[in-house]
């Protein structure tokens, strides 16, 4: 396989080529950097390219392999979302308010380097990772490679756009209210949010946020999570095997904490089509109504308090966007006791919701419609943006509150060429079974 083809082959295949000697990390990294340079001008998904550091890391990976070292992702290039500290560079957080260089790598970046992955660039995000679109005063508008007039989602929109454009095989992503799954849905990728507490560098927004990755295939997602996470069962093995018959709850009900926008018929059809796929595979699919209850309202406490804390922690608060400052003010009233109450409610609800419904997995939409046009929320105030955005994305944040695993899977395309997606939600610590179901769907769809 030629190096240009290897860039879009994904990390699992790249790892095979590197291990066999068919490709060097130096060559793969050079081609990845060239792909980023070629694709990024149209999508504006890169904050900074780390070319010299990347080539040095690639050479080191090749030396490590020649010396007999064998690691699952040794020498594989990766883009890092700009919410992770990389030593010697600012952790931009999509903001003009961050100016100081990171003194050391963050926990996940340090783990990437220890495993021999090659960090080639940092990707764009909205300010403080707040929004489900990737636009900021600091870096401008990031665009969907499937249609440049539409958003790649957020907050991991830069990572998603680069992977979907074929510029890199995998990129890190974080998810505090849907920020892995929404960009995956917008860009036609696999976006797996693991059980909370399993990945290094997680826990932001008072435990709502977890780290993960964005990739084209289930096998790539599984390998990345296996390499860096703590799971009782191999996700890579699970991804390749069909699960035993499951009870799947089909739900179109949205959180009571939002006034959900009407569900686009094309999205409903994609989710119902997935339900039929699962029935043909031997699973039982029954429509259910998710009982959100008080947990829906408790989520808001953690979300707004997390944004408040993020705004308080920037280098130059005076440089924050007005909209960000307005949302941070909404979190001012929430004291530590309220946050702990909210965390407890989310944990309790997440531990029982599947049992209450009598299901193993839930099947839902990710968004109310395919990716929206860019600058849809340009000029709106903080509260207006949050309310309007949450109406469009009412299916994701509750599963952060619950701490359970959830995955966005590609489900075809709309007539205008924009990707469609479904969401699968598993029980806490049941990541392997959820990954198996995702793999089965990928092979069947």
Order of alpha helices (4+ residues) and beta strands (2+ residues): alpha-alpha-alpha-beta-alpha-beta-alpha-beta-beta-beta-alpha-beta-alpha-beta-alpha-beta-alpha-alpha-beta-alpha-beta-alpha-alpha-alpha-beta-alpha-alpha-beta-beta-alpha
